Amino acid sequence: MNRIENYDDLVAHRLHLEANLRQQKAYLNNKVGKIKEKLEPITKVVSFFNGEKKSRTKLLLETGSSLLKIGSSAGIDLLLQKKLAKAGWLTKLVLPFVLRFAAAKTVDKVEHRT
């Protein structure tokens, strides 16, 4: 920065600093917006667990697939992966399918009762 020698230089420097401040604010707002977009799924899950029963049901219907079904399917996969390591190919193919189907039906029954 050059030395400020008169009032016009001071005004020009002030305008320069204000423009720089606007540019930095726009940059930060853009970054915060991107972070909010990335955190949106987490905020939905948090609001799901903090909200009332009606809002939970609404969230489950909006997402299209039940979080309980996804969790039960993942749990079945994790449990059977170790337990069926030495099983035959037919058992490895059929048993996870049957257990996922049973878990999905059970979750459906539980969701319809509430």
Secondary structure, DSSP 4 states (H G I P E B T S, - for coil): -PPP-SHHHHHHHHHHHHHHHHHHHHHHHHHHHHHHHHHHHHHHHHHHHHS-HHHHHHHHHHHSS-HHHHHHHHHHHHHHHHHTTTS-HHHHHHHHHHHHHHHHHHHHHHHHH-
